[in-house]
Amino acid sequence: MTRLAAFETASLRMEAMLLLRFQAPPEDVDRIMAAVTALTPLAMGKYDSNAYQSASGIERYRPLDGAAAGAETELRQRPGVVEVSFQLPKDPALLERVVEAIFQVHSYQEPMIAVEEILVSRSKGLDDRSNPHRWWNTAGDWKKAAAEA
């Protein structure tokens, strides 16, 4: 597989990073993310605590011999499971600490944690206050609009 190389455009840099994803019941997410952000700020430009949480889906599995639930013959289908993803620098020591932290606070015996090498965009921080497509020049701040409604 060919590795993607970092590059720049006039407005942004594409940087090599890691994408970490995990699946969990929604009630686990805040606890897991608190453990992660205790280790790394998940910074992106002038923002921190950056992560994405998917809509809920159905997790499918069957416990085998040795599973905490005990072996079962029927396939389990757990509704409401979400996937959370965030970016990390390519730092093996940090990655090991983050994965271990997720494992320690996750409610599952075998949590799904996946890591991929990716390129991510980072703004060069240019003055784009007059860009008509930016949220502050269109509908405004979605959070403030929701609070006013």
Salt bridges, closest charged atoms under 4 A:
GLU8 OE1 - LYS124 NZ 2.79
GLU15 OE2 - ARG13 NE 2.88
GLU27 OE2 - ARG78 NH2 3.26
ASP28 OD1 - ARG31 NH2 2.80
ASP28 OD2 - HIS106 ND1 3.85
GLU72 OE2 - ARG76 NH2 2.43
GLU83 OE2 - ARG21 NH1 3.35
GLU116 OE2 - ARG21 NE 3.30
GLU117 OE1 - ARG3 NH1 3.36
GLU117 OE1 - LYS90 NZ 2.94
ASP127 OD2 - ARG129 NH2 2.77
ASP128 OD2 - ARG134 NE 2.63
